[in-house]
Amino acid sequence: MASIEYLESSDFKISELASLKAGRLVYVVFSTLGEREADILGKKLVLIKNDLAGFVDGVFLSHRRRTGSKESTESRAEESYPGIEIILCGETSVPDMGEESGKGSDMRRALYRINTGFRRGRVPGDVVVVFLDADVVTEYFGPHFILGLAGGVLKGFDFAKAGFWRAMGRVKKFVSQPLNSVIEHPSLDILRGFSYPLSGECAGTLEFFNSVNFWQAYGIETGINVDSCMGDYRIADVNLGLYDHEHRPEIDIQKMSFSIIRCFLVQMADYGLIEFKNGASVSDVFRAVYIDGDGSRKEMKFDLPEKKYTPLKKMLG
């Protein structure tokens, strides 16, 4: 059964971790879309280059273009971190994936590339992958993001999940955490232990990430969290301190919430913890009726299908 421990990023020093690596690889992966994160991504890459040289063995940019040509995000990344590996998600083929887009699908493409071209002879358990969101406000970002998360894995945890404090966190507070408390089951006690279940910042061995299901879009964090709790994994919840990023419009928050709830229900059914009867099923369509500021009744409808991919290890063999 899974277990969880609480760690402080401030406890990890690069001098200690450099010796602890013992030949293992540490890779950092940023996911970006279009040109919205170009400037702040560049600043983060310069920091990694200057402060974590010799500890980080490579940085990957999992980038999805909004246009058909090279974008400023790619150029800024190459200027800020020479040698960065840019993975163009729209042009990266994975045998069991189509052309679908989404944060989770793009993360999975990056993992496939690492598995097939960047292991440098190491077994998956000796490769540490750190996923970081590119849109974190730079005043909060520092080496502790990578040292804390990678450090947890280097110290023996399979999966290290970031926790932090931020001013808003509406979906975390009002959807994810309450949802994680709805069903009582011994395996789900760990799920309630994540201090920020929707954080995009996490790390794990390549072996761990190859063993869990990835979800295409907004379900990615919830899906991995559930799988980590249902397996026999050691989990670290790492306090990164203060954190913030761009806040989403309310309609995006609603879509995200729908996808998280949908993913949770599907996972509970797939693990046999709940059952749908009498023709009930989980919908891909978010529908809602509301009254706008003019007092008029409106209706919205969004088709939000999201693929659940099988673990990469089944495809890689």
Contacts in CASP RR format, 6 or more apart in sequence:
PFRMAT RR
TARGET T0000
AUTHOR 0000-0000-0000
METHOD contacts of the structure
MODEL  1
MASIEYLESSDFKISELASLKAGRLVYVVFSTLGEREADILGKKLVLIKN
DLAGFVDGVFLSHRRRTGSKESTESRAEESYPGIEIILCGETSVPDMGEE
SGKGSDMRRALYRINTGFRRGRVPGDVVVVFLDADVVTEYFGPHFILGLA
GGVLKGFDFAKAGFWRAMGRVKKFVSQPLNSVIEHPSLDILRGFSYPLSG
ECAGTLEFFNSVNFWQAYGIETGINVDSCMGDYRIADVNLGLYDHEHRPE
IDIQKMSFSIIRCFLVQMADYGLIEFKNGASVSDVFRAVYIDGDGSRKEM
KFDLPEKKYTPLKKMLG
1 186 0 8 1.000
1 187 0 8 1.000
1 231 0 8 1.000
1 232 0 8 1.000
2 187 0 8 1.000
2 190 0 8 1.000
2 228 0 8 1.000
2 229 0 8 1.000
2 230 0 8 1.000
2 231 0 8 1.000
2 232 0 8 1.000
2 233 0 8 1.000
2 234 0 8 1.000
2 235 0 8 1.000
3 190 0 8 1.000
3 234 0 8 1.000
3 235 0 8 1.000
4 190 0 8 1.000
4 193 0 8 1.000
4 194 0 8 1.000
4 235 0 8 1.000
4 236 0 8 1.000
4 237 0 8 1.000
5 157 0 8 1.000
5 234 0 8 1.000
5 235 0 8 1.000
5 236 0 8 1.000
5 237 0 8 1.000
6 195 0 8 1.000
6 236 0 8 1.000
6 237 0 8 1.000
6 239 0 8 1.000
7 148 0 8 1.000
7 152 0 8 1.000
7 160 0 8 1.000
7 236 0 8 1.000
7 237 0 8 1.000
7 238 0 8 1.000
7 239 0 8 1.000
8 238 0 8 1.000
8 239 0 8 1.000
9 144 0 8 1.000
9 145 0 8 1.000
9 147 0 8 1.000
9 148 0 8 1.000
9 149 0 8 1.000
9 238 0 8 1.000
9 239 0 8 1.000
9 240 0 8 1.000
9 241 0 8 1.000
10 144 0 8 1.000
11 148 0 8 1.000
12 144 0 8 1.000
12 147 0 8 1.000
12 148 0 8 1.000
12 151 0 8 1.000
12 152 0 8 1.000
13 147 0 8 1.000
14 52 0 8 1.000
14 55 0 8 1.000
14 143 0 8 1.000
14 147 0 8 1.000
17 55 0 8 1.000
17 147 0 8 1.000
17 150 0 8 1.000
17 151 0 8 1.000
17 154 0 8 1.000
18 54 0 8 1.000
18 55 0 8 1.000
20 151 0 8 1.000
20 154 0 8 1.000
20 155 0 8 1.000
21 55 0 8 1.000
21 154 0 8 1.000
23 122 0 8 1.000
23 126 0 8 1.000
24 122 0 8 1.000
24 125 0 8 1.000
24 126 0 8 1.000
24 127 0 8 1.000
24 128 0 8 1.000
24 154 0 8 1.000
25 57 0 8 1.000
25 58 0 8 1.000
25 118 0 8 1.000
25 119 0 8 1.000
25 120 0 8 1.000
25 122 0 8 1.000
25 126 0 8 1.000
25 127 0 8 1.000
25 128 0 8 1.000
26 55 0 8 1.000
26 56 0 8 1.000
26 57 0 8 1.000
26 58 0 8 1.000
26 128 0 8 1.000
26 130 0 8 1.000
26 146 0 8 1.000
26 150 0 8 1.000
26 154 0 8 1.000
27 56 0 8 1.000
27 57 0 8 1.000
27 58 0 8 1.000
27 59 0 8 1.000
27 60 0 8 1.000
27 114 0 8 1.000
27 118 0 8 1.000
27 127 0 8 1.000
27 128 0 8 1.000
27 129 0 8 1.000
27 130 0 8 1.000
28 48 0 8 1.000
28 56 0 8 1.000
28 58 0 8 1.000
28 59 0 8 1.000
28 60 0 8 1.000
28 130 0 8 1.000
28 132 0 8 1.000
28 146 0 8 1.000
29 59 0 8 1.000
29 60 0 8 1.000
29 61 0 8 1.000
29 62 0 8 1.000
29 107 0 8 1.000
29 110 0 8 1.000
29 129 0 8 1.000
29 130 0 8 1.000
29 131 0 8 1.000
29 132 0 8 1.000
30 41 0 8 1.000
30 44 0 8 1.000
30 59 0 8 1.000
30 60 0 8 1.000
30 61 0 8 1.000
30 62 0 8 1.000
30 132 0 8 1.000
30 133 0 8 1.000
30 134 0 8 1.000
31 62 0 8 1.000
31 63 0 8 1.000
31 64 0 8 1.000
31 103 0 8 1.000
31 104 0 8 1.000
31 106 0 8 1.000
31 107 0 8 1.000
31 110 0 8 1.000
31 131 0 8 1.000
31 133 0 8 1.000
31 134 0 8 1.000
32 38 0 8 1.000
32 41 0 8 1.000
32 61 0 8 1.000
32 62 0 8 1.000
32 63 0 8 1.000
32 64 0 8 1.000
32 73 0 8 1.000
32 134 0 8 1.000
33 63 0 8 1.000
33 64 0 8 1.000
33 66 0 8 1.000
34 63 0 8 1.000
34 64 0 8 1.000
34 65 0 8 1.000
34 66 0 8 1.000
34 67 0 8 1.000
34 71 0 8 1.000
34 73 0 8 1.000
35 66 0 8 1.000
35 71 0 8 1.000
35 72 0 8 1.000
35 73 0 8 1.000
36 73 0 8 1.000
36 135 0 8 1.000
37 73 0 8 1.000
37 134 0 8 1.000
37 135 0 8 1.000
38 71 0 8 1.000
38 72 0 8 1.000
38 73 0 8 1.000
38 75 0 8 1.000
38 76 0 8 1.000
39 76 0 8 1.000
40 134 0 8 1.000
40 135 0 8 1.000
40 136 0 8 1.000
40 137 0 8 1.000
40 138 0 8 1.000
41 61 0 8 1.000
41 73 0 8 1.000
41 76 0 8 1.000
41 77 0 8 1.000
41 80 0 8 1.000
41 134 0 8 1.000
42 76 0 8 1.000
42 77 0 8 1.000
42 79 0 8 1.000
42 80 0 8 1.000
42 81 0 8 1.000
43 80 0 8 1.000
43 138 0 8 1.000
43 141 0 8 1.000
44 132 0 8 1.000
44 134 0 8 1.000
44 136 0 8 1.000
44 138 0 8 1.000
44 141 0 8 1.000
44 142 0 8 1.000
45 59 0 8 1.000
45 77 0 8 1.000
45 80 0 8 1.000
45 81 0 8 1.000
45 84 0 8 1.000
46 80 0 8 1.000
46 81 0 8 1.000
47 141 0 8 1.000
47 142 0 8 1.000
47 143 0 8 1.000
48 56 0 8 1.000
48 59 0 8 1.000
48 81 0 8 1.000
48 143 0 8 1.000
48 146 0 8 1.000
49 80 0 8 1.000
49 81 0 8 1.000
51 142 0 8 1.000
51 143 0 8 1.000
52 143 0 8 1.000
52 146 0 8 1.000
52 147 0 8 1.000
55 146 0 8 1.000
55 147 0 8 1.000
55 150 0 8 1.000
56 146 0 8 1.000
58 84 0 8 1.000
58 85 0 8 1.000
59 81 0 8 1.000
59 83 0 8 1.000
59 84 0 8 1.000
59 85 0 8 1.000
60 84 0 8 1.000
60 85 0 8 1.000
60 86 0 8 1.000
60 87 0 8 1.000
60 110 0 8 1.000
60 113 0 8 1.000
60 114 0 8 1.000
61 73 0 8 1.000
61 74 0 8 1.000
61 77 0 8 1.000
61 84 0 8 1.000
61 85 0 8 1.000
61 86 0 8 1.000
61 87 0 8 1.000
62 87 0 8 1.000
62 89 0 8 1.000
62 106 0 8 1.000
62 107 0 8 1.000
62 109 0 8 1.000
62 110 0 8 1.000
63 71 0 8 1.000
63 73 0 8 1.000
63 74 0 8 1.000
63 77 0 8 1.000
63 86 0 8 1.000
63 87 0 8 1.000
63 88 0 8 1.000
63 89 0 8 1.000
64 88 0 8 1.000
64 89 0 8 1.000
64 90 0 8 1.000
64 101 0 8 1.000
64 102 0 8 1.000
64 106 0 8 1.000
65 71 0 8 1.000
65 88 0 8 1.000
65 90 0 8 1.000
74 86 0 8 1.000
77 84 0 8 1.000
77 86 0 8 1.000
78 84 0 8 1.000
78 86 0 8 1.000
85 113 0 8 1.000
85 118 0 8 1.000
87 109 0 8 1.000
87 110 0 8 1.000
87 113 0 8 1.000
89 101 0 8 1.000
89 105 0 8 1.000
89 106 0 8 1.000
89 109 0 8 1.000
90 99 0 8 1.000
90 101 0 8 1.000
92 109 0 8 1.000
92 112 0 8 1.000
92 113 0 8 1.000
94 108 0 8 1.000
94 109 0 8 1.000
94 112 0 8 1.000
94 315 0 8 1.000
95 315 0 8 1.000
96 309 0 8 1.000
96 310 0 8 1.000
96 315 0 8 1.000
97 105 0 8 1.000
97 108 0 8 1.000
97 109 0 8 1.000
97 309 0 8 1.000
100 216 0 8 1.000
100 307 0 8 1.000
101 216 0 8 1.000
102 216 0 8 1.000
102 217 0 8 1.000
103 217 0 8 1.000
103 218 0 8 1.000
103 220 0 8 1.000
104 214 0 8 1.000
104 215 0 8 1.000
104 216 0 8 1.000
104 217 0 8 1.000
104 219 0 8 1.000
104 220 0 8 1.000
105 214 0 8 1.000
105 216 0 8 1.000
105 217 0 8 1.000
105 307 0 8 1.000
105 309 0 8 1.000
107 131 0 8 1.000
107 214 0 8 1.000
107 220 0 8 1.000
108 214 0 8 1.000
108 309 0 8 1.000
108 312 0 8 1.000
111 129 0 8 1.000
111 206 0 8 1.000
111 209 0 8 1.000
111 210 0 8 1.000
111 214 0 8 1.000
111 312 0 8 1.000
112 312 0 8 1.000
114 127 0 8 1.000
114 129 0 8 1.000
114 206 0 8 1.000
115 124 0 8 1.000
115 206 0 8 1.000
115 210 0 8 1.000
115 312 0 8 1.000
115 316 0 8 1.000
116 316 0 8 1.000
119 127 0 8 1.000
119 206 0 8 1.000
123 207 0 8 1.000
124 205 0 8 1.000
124 206 0 8 1.000
124 207 0 8 1.000
124 210 0 8 1.000
125 205 0 8 1.000
125 206 0 8 1.000
125 207 0 8 1.000
125 208 0 8 1.000
126 205 0 8 1.000
127 205 0 8 1.000
127 206 0 8 1.000
127 207 0 8 1.000
128 150 0 8 1.000
128 153 0 8 1.000
128 154 0 8 1.000
128 203 0 8 1.000
128 204 0 8 1.000
128 205 0 8 1.000
128 206 0 8 1.000
129 203 0 8 1.000
129 204 0 8 1.000
129 205 0 8 1.000
129 206 0 8 1.000
129 209 0 8 1.000
130 145 0 8 1.000
130 146 0 8 1.000
130 149 0 8 1.000
130 150 0 8 1.000
130 201 0 8 1.000
130 202 0 8 1.000
130 203 0 8 1.000
130 204 0 8 1.000
131 200 0 8 1.000
131 201 0 8 1.000
131 202 0 8 1.000
131 203 0 8 1.000
132 145 0 8 1.000
132 146 0 8 1.000
132 200 0 8 1.000
132 201 0 8 1.000
133 200 0 8 1.000
133 201 0 8 1.000
133 245 0 8 1.000
135 245 0 8 1.000
135 246 0 8 1.000
136 145 0 8 1.000
136 201 0 8 1.000
136 243 0 8 1.000
136 244 0 8 1.000
136 245 0 8 1.000
137 243 0 8 1.000
137 244 0 8 1.000
137 245 0 8 1.000
140 241 0 8 1.000
140 242 0 8 1.000
140 243 0 8 1.000
140 244 0 8 1.000
144 240 0 8 1.000
145 162 0 8 1.000
145 201 0 8 1.000
145 240 0 8 1.000
148 160 0 8 1.000
148 238 0 8 1.000
148 240 0 8 1.000
149 160 0 8 1.000
149 162 0 8 1.000
149 201 0 8 1.000
149 202 0 8 1.000
149 203 0 8 1.000
149 204 0 8 1.000
149 238 0 8 1.000
150 160 0 8 1.000
150 203 0 8 1.000
151 160 0 8 1.000
151 203 0 8 1.000
152 160 0 8 1.000
152 203 0 8 1.000
152 236 0 8 1.000
152 238 0 8 1.000
153 159 0 8 1.000
153 160 0 8 1.000
153 203 0 8 1.000
153 204 0 8 1.000
153 205 0 8 1.000
153 236 0 8 1.000
155 236 0 8 1.000
156 234 0 8 1.000
157 204 0 8 1.000
157 234 0 8 1.000
157 235 0 8 1.000
157 236 0 8 1.000
158 204 0 8 1.000
158 205 0 8 1.000
158 207 0 8 1.000
158 208 0 8 1.000
158 228 0 8 1.000
158 233 0 8 1.000
158 234 0 8 1.000
158 235 0 8 1.000
159 202 0 8 1.000
159 203 0 8 1.000
159 204 0 8 1.000
159 208 0 8 1.000
159 224 0 8 1.000
159 228 0 8 1.000
159 233 0 8 1.000
159 234 0 8 1.000
159 235 0 8 1.000
159 236 0 8 1.000
160 202 0 8 1.000
160 203 0 8 1.000
160 204 0 8 1.000
160 235 0 8 1.000
160 236 0 8 1.000
160 237 0 8 1.000
160 238 0 8 1.000
161 194 0 8 1.000
161 196 0 8 1.000
161 197 0 8 1.000
161 199 0 8 1.000
161 201 0 8 1.000
161 202 0 8 1.000
161 225 0 8 1.000
161 235 0 8 1.000
161 236 0 8 1.000
161 237 0 8 1.000
161 238 0 8 1.000
162 196 0 8 1.000
162 199 0 8 1.000
162 200 0 8 1.000
162 201 0 8 1.000
162 202 0 8 1.000
162 238 0 8 1.000
162 240 0 8 1.000
162 243 0 8 1.000
163 194 0 8 1.000
163 195 0 8 1.000
163 196 0 8 1.000
163 199 0 8 1.000
163 201 0 8 1.000
163 237 0 8 1.000
163 238 0 8 1.000
163 239 0 8 1.000
163 240 0 8 1.000
163 241 0 8 1.000
163 243 0 8 1.000
164 195 0 8 1.000
164 196 0 8 1.000
164 199 0 8 1.000
164 239 0 8 1.000
164 240 0 8 1.000
164 241 0 8 1.000
164 242 0 8 1.000
164 243 0 8 1.000
165 241 0 8 1.000
165 242 0 8 1.000
165 243 0 8 1.000
166 242 0 8 1.000
166 243 0 8 1.000
166 244 0 8 1.000
166 245 0 8 1.000
167 244 0 8 1.000
168 244 0 8 1.000
168 247 0 8 1.000
170 253 0 8 1.000
171 198 0 8 1.000
171 253 0 8 1.000
171 256 0 8 1.000
171 257 0 8 1.000
171 260 0 8 1.000
172 196 0 8 1.000
172 197 0 8 1.000
172 198 0 8 1.000
175 257 0 8 1.000
175 260 0 8 1.000
175 261 0 8 1.000
176 197 0 8 1.000
176 198 0 8 1.000
176 222 0 8 1.000
176 260 0 8 1.000
177 192 0 8 1.000
177 197 0 8 1.000
179 260 0 8 1.000
179 261 0 8 1.000
179 264 0 8 1.000
180 188 0 8 1.000
180 191 0 8 1.000
180 192 0 8 1.000
180 193 0 8 1.000
180 194 0 8 1.000
180 197 0 8 1.000
180 264 0 8 1.000
181 192 0 8 1.000
183 268 0 8 1.000
183 273 0 8 1.000
183 274 0 8 1.000
185 273 0 8 1.000
187 229 0 8 1.000
187 230 0 8 1.000
187 231 0 8 1.000
187 271 0 8 1.000
188 229 0 8 1.000
188 273 0 8 1.000
190 228 0 8 1.000
190 229 0 8 1.000
190 235 0 8 1.000
191 197 0 8 1.000
191 225 0 8 1.000
191 226 0 8 1.000
191 229 0 8 1.000
193 237 0 8 1.000
194 225 0 8 1.000
194 237 0 8 1.000
195 237 0 8 1.000
195 239 0 8 1.000
197 221 0 8 1.000
197 222 0 8 1.000
197 225 0 8 1.000
198 221 0 8 1.000
198 222 0 8 1.000
198 260 0 8 1.000
199 221 0 8 1.000
200 221 0 8 1.000
201 240 0 8 1.000
202 221 0 8 1.000
202 224 0 8 1.000
208 228 0 8 1.000
208 233 0 8 1.000
209 312 0 8 1.000
210 311 0 8 1.000
210 312 0 8 1.000
210 313 0 8 1.000
210 316 0 8 1.000
211 227 0 8 1.000
211 311 0 8 1.000
211 313 0 8 1.000
212 223 0 8 1.000
212 224 0 8 1.000
212 227 0 8 1.000
212 228 0 8 1.000
212 311 0 8 1.000
213 223 0 8 1.000
213 224 0 8 1.000
213 227 0 8 1.000
213 308 0 8 1.000
213 309 0 8 1.000
213 310 0 8 1.000
213 311 0 8 1.000
214 220 0 8 1.000
214 224 0 8 1.000
214 308 0 8 1.000
214 309 0 8 1.000
214 312 0 8 1.000
215 222 0 8 1.000
215 223 0 8 1.000
215 263 0 8 1.000
215 306 0 8 1.000
215 307 0 8 1.000
215 308 0 8 1.000
215 309 0 8 1.000
216 306 0 8 1.000
216 307 0 8 1.000
216 308 0 8 1.000
216 309 0 8 1.000
217 259 0 8 1.000
217 304 0 8 1.000
217 306 0 8 1.000
218 255 0 8 1.000
218 256 0 8 1.000
218 259 0 8 1.000
218 260 0 8 1.000
218 263 0 8 1.000
218 306 0 8 1.000
219 259 0 8 1.000
219 260 0 8 1.000
219 262 0 8 1.000
219 263 0 8 1.000
219 306 0 8 1.000
222 260 0 8 1.000
222 263 0 8 1.000
222 264 0 8 1.000
222 267 0 8 1.000
223 263 0 8 1.000
223 264 0 8 1.000
223 267 0 8 1.000
226 264 0 8 1.000
226 267 0 8 1.000
226 268 0 8 1.000
226 271 0 8 1.000
227 267 0 8 1.000
228 235 0 8 1.000
229 235 0 8 1.000
230 271 0 8 1.000
248 256 0 8 1.000
251 300 0 8 1.000
254 286 0 8 1.000
254 288 0 8 1.000
255 286 0 8 1.000
255 302 0 8 1.000
255 304 0 8 1.000
258 286 0 8 1.000
258 302 0 8 1.000
258 304 0 8 1.000
259 304 0 8 1.000
259 306 0 8 1.000
262 282 0 8 1.000
262 283 0 8 1.000
262 284 0 8 1.000
262 304 0 8 1.000
262 306 0 8 1.000
263 306 0 8 1.000
263 308 0 8 1.000
265 274 0 8 1.000
265 282 0 8 1.000
266 282 0 8 1.000
266 308 0 8 1.000
268 274 0 8 1.000
269 275 0 8 1.000
269 276 0 8 1.000
269 282 0 8 1.000
276 282 0 8 1.000
284 303 0 8 1.000
284 304 0 8 1.000
284 305 0 8 1.000
284 306 0 8 1.000
285 301 0 8 1.000
285 302 0 8 1.000
285 303 0 8 1.000
285 304 0 8 1.000
286 300 0 8 1.000
286 301 0 8 1.000
286 302 0 8 1.000
286 304 0 8 1.000
287 299 0 8 1.000
287 300 0 8 1.000
287 301 0 8 1.000
288 299 0 8 1.000
288 300 0 8 1.000
289 297 0 8 1.000
289 298 0 8 1.000
289 299 0 8 1.000
290 297 0 8 1.000
290 298 0 8 1.000
290 299 0 8 1.000
290 300 0 8 1.000
291 297 0 8 1.000
291 298 0 8 1.000
292 298 0 8 1.000
END
